[in-house]
Structure formats: C-alpha cells, structure tokens
Amino acid sequence: MAVVIQMTARRPPLSSLLTRLRDRSPGLAAGFLGGVVAAGLGLGSFAVLVTVLWISSPYPDSGPGGALHVAAALWLLAHGAELVRTDTLSGIPAPVGVTPLLLLALPVWLVHRAARDATDGDGAGEDDGGAPVSGGTAWAGVVLGYLAVGAAAALYAAGGDLRPSWLWAGVCVPLVAAVAAGAGVWTAYGRPRAALDGVPSLLPAGLRPLVLGPEAQARLATAARAAGAGAMVLVGGGAVLLATSLVWHGGAARSSFLQLTEGWSGRFAALLLCLALVPNAVVWAGSYALGPGFALGVGHTVSPLASTPAPLLPPFPLLAAVPDPGTGTPLHWASGVVPVAVGVTVGWFVGRGAGGGVVVGGSEVSEAVRGGGTLPRAGVSAWSRGRTAGTAALAAVLCAGLVAALSALAGGPLGVGALARFGPVWWQTGAAALLWTSVPAVPTALGLRAWRRRGRSAREPELSRGNEERAAAIGKQRAEAERGAKAAKAAKTEKTAKSEKAPKYEGMSTADDGDLEPYDFLPVEAAQPLWHDGEAAREARWAALKEAMAVSEPQMSEPPLSRPPLSKPSVSAPPVPEWTEPEALESDPSESDPLEWDPAETRPPEPPAAAS
C-alpha cells in the first residue's frame, strides 16, 4: 500500500484570517472598517466632483487617470498637506499650500462621525447586554483605517502633475485623523470633563499650579469661553468686512468672474473654488481689521494703513475685493472697530465670571463651578482685582492663539519667488490680536466686576435686614418650643408623683374588707430550656427514644401480612376475599426488623371497582 506524505502545509485563506482577527478584537476591527469607509467616502466625493468637471470640460488636457490623480491630490490638500505642481512654464516645481478651509470640514466631519459610531461596536451596547467598545480601541481602529487609505492615496497621487509633499502629508493627515477621531470618541461618551484632567500634567512644572485645583480650573474655563467668544466675534467681523468690500467692488468682481472662462463648466468650477475659499477670505479680512493685514506676494501687503498689492494679480472675484492701492483712509481705519469689539467681548465674559463666586471653606470658587452644580451655594463673593485682570489676560492669550492658528491655516504659498507668501502672517496676526484683545478686555472685566459688586452691595443691607428678621422669628419659635417642652416635662413629673402616692388597688374599698388579702401575681414557673439547648437534653431525648424502641420491638416481631394476589375483575361484582388470621412465624423476636408491618394495623385490601 502506497504511503502518501504531504510535503507542503496548506495556508489558511485570507478571509479566515480576517474573520479570526475580527472575532478576537471586534471593536478594533469595526473601528478600522469605519476609518476605511470615512476615507473612502471623502476620496469618492472628490473623485465624483473632479470627474464631473472633467467630463463637462470642452477642452480636457488629460484623460480619466489624470482626473483621478487630481482628485487624490485635492483630498490630501483638504487635510492641509502642501502640494507640488510640476508642469510649470519655467520647469521649476511650484508649491501650492493654500488649503481651502471649507474642504477641510469634509474629512473632519467624516472622521468625527466614524469615531463616534465606532464606540457602539456591532450595536451591542450596555442596553442590549453587550460590552461597549473602549474609547482607545475605537480611536485606534478609526485612525489606522483612515491612515491606511491615506497612504494609498498619497502613493497614487505621487504619479500625477500635482504631487503631495511627503513631509506635509506625513504630518497633516495623521494629525487631522487623530484630532477628529479623538473629538468623536469624546462626544460619544458625553464629553466628560474627566478626560481633560490629564492635560495639565503635560505643562511645565512651573505652570501646573496655575491650572490645577477647582479655583484654577474655574478661571481657565472662564478664560476659554471668553477666548472662544472673542474669536467668533473676530470671524463675524471679518465676514461683515468681506461682504462690504464685495458689494463695494461688485463691478470688478463680476467682470473678473466672467473673464476667467467662457464655458458654463469652467464658470461652475470657478464658483465652487470661490465658495471653498470664502472661509479663508473671512480670516484674511479679520487679519486686515487687526492691523497686520495679509500678503499678496512677497513685499506686497494690504492693511488699513496702506495697500500695496501685486501689480499682476490674476482675475479672481475674491481678489477683486482687495482695497485699492494707496494710503488708508478713515473709511479703512473704521475696521478697527472689530478688534475693539473682540476685546470688549472677552472682558465681558471674564467680568461675568468674576462678579460672583461661591465661598467654600474660606476659598472662592467662580460661578462656572456653581453652574455645573458641583458645589453648594454657601455664599457669594467676587474675585479680586488681580485675579480678574489675570483671567482677562489669560483669555486674551488664548484668543490670540486661536487667531494665529486660523491665520496659519488660511494662508500659504502659491508658487516660488513673489508668490511664496499669500495670506496673513500668523505670528504678526497673533501678536496684534493679543494687543488689541488685552487692552480693552482688562478694563472691561474690572469695570463689570465693580458694577456687579456695587449692585450686590446695594442689596446687602436689605438682605441683612431680612436675615435678622428671619433669625428673630426662628429664635422666637425656638423659645416657644422650649417653654412648651419644659411645661410638658413638669406635667409628666407631677403625674408620676401622684401615681406613686395613690393606693395600690384603685377602685377597691379596703376599709370594709379587712380580711381581703391583696391580690398578687401567680408564681411563674421557671423557664424551661428549649428542646434543642444543651447536651443533657439531647442525651435525654436519645434515651427516651431507645426505650420506646425497646418496648415496641416484641410487638413488631411478627411478620407482615402477605397480600393475596389480585385477580382480573369480571363484569359482575368481584368477590370479597375472606379475612384469615395469618400464622405466626417461628423466628427470633430479637432478629425481627423494627420497620416491619404490624399485623394489628394491617387492613384487607379493598376490592377493585367493577369495570363499566
């Protein structure tokens, strides 16, 4: 018989490996799949848009492969990655680093939603009896899945005319995915504040006391809210300035839009590009209101004091809204109202938090803590002037940081040489925001704090008078209660004394019945111990049981009565068997089983009922 020896081992298929991995780590696999889907949806959206524009273009300069390369490059640009354009007239690669902020919203929303849904796993949450997915597992799965697709997209886009910069792509895409996924997981868990407690540990040791503790956290929360409100006011003011400038230069903007292209597909593409760059233009207008303005090329700055744009700007509707070259006029200087409003807003929010606090154990805690319901309202006290001014300064620093970050995202290079700088310079904009915000914010916060203290001080006499009246009423009630308690105690004592002096047998006449003995209680027998208490009682019970068994053994020595066999009943009434006295068996009474039947208790079997 031939023997077959298997020389090679069969490898398990890839599908079984993926299934095994999914079964071992369902949360990680679900998060990975969610990240892949989020990246695929983003890439698909850009691919559909670029393909539609390529199909509708009357003069396409590349095939469908070129359109897909452009779509992948735009998807990377939406994450903030810088692109490099290779098909230039000079042959020198030109960087493209201006990221349309509206395009950035799409990948951020997709990753945020994928991470939020990944915490639910397969839908088996706590309500369904399943274990919820941990936040770290969901975050890691989503980020890994998103970066896997991002790496493939970067490799594919490297073969086109718009190639990604590997340094920027390796930094921006993971950063956007990690931050958006973290925000999604945090949102899924109800935005717990405990997740942010570890952030102060990342600060230097000298700055940790400034943010640790309930008082410091309350001041930090107030400063953060004030900074966010100030940044929103600046963005809103920039939007108003942009809209005003577009209306003022409406004719130039309209003519530049018509000069871009003659076909409807090209104009539609230009319109989409303008819409995607509107948030950038809003940030540029906000930087213009702060003073530093923005750059339209190296050496060409547009600010309220002077405007020197580049002479050879391409016709574009948003660039047509740039102020005319020359020295600024009072109309341009009026844009300084926007940063003043930002500073007043920051000071207002800080003054509201500094106007009153909770005093617990001699320390003050701001209204932010009391608003969360974490501390009882034990008293109201305002912050000191130094604490209020410090919180306003901290809010100004945070607001300046936000403005600087927005300025860095809104600008970038569009080429080499004179086109190497477009948009606001982030450090100049941040410094101007710090100056404009802190100058109005500190006086506003101190003034609002003083006003709130003044109103509270005016109400303090009325409050103290009301407290005194309330205390007097409470003292009167307590005095009346004490007098009533004393009267009740005295009455009880008098009643007890009378009962002791009274005769022992009330209602009975002892004068006539001289021979009557006073009735007394019958003697009470001594309490017997319980049947289960003590070794003596247990031994007595066993002795009684043995004695009873010994007495009953001679009576139970006789064998039990054997039952006669039952015959099959007939239709007629069955005969009743006659009772016969069984014969006694010769046996030793001592060997009889005490559990045998007693003949005296044996009864004849009842006849079966007649069958119907």
Secondary structure by P-SEA (a helix, b strand, c coil): cbbbbbcbbbbccaaaaaaaaaaacaaaaaaaaaaaaaaaaaaaaaaaaaaaaaaacccccccaaaaaaaaaaaaaaaabbbbbbcccccccbbbbccccaaaaaaaaaaaaaaaaaaaaccccccccccccccaaaaaaaaaaaaaaaaaaaaaaaccccccccaaaaaccaaaaaaaaaaaaaaaaaccccccccccccccccccccccccaaaaaaaaaaaaaaaaaaaaaaaaaaaaaaaaaaaaaaaaaaaaaaccccaaaaaaaaaaaaaaaaaaaaaaaaaaacbbbbccccccccccccccccccccccccccccccccccccccccaaaaaaaaaaaaaaaaaaacbbbbcccccccccccccccccccbbbbbcaaaaaaaaaaaaaaaaaaaaaaaaaabbbccccccccccccaaaaaaaaaaaaaaaaaaaaaaaaaaaaaaaaaaaaaaaaaaaaaaaaaaaaaaaaaaaaaaaaaaaaaaaaaaaacccccccccccccccccccccccccccccccccaaaaaaaaaaaaaaaaaaccccccccccccccccccccccbbbbbbbbcccccccccccccccccccccccccccccc
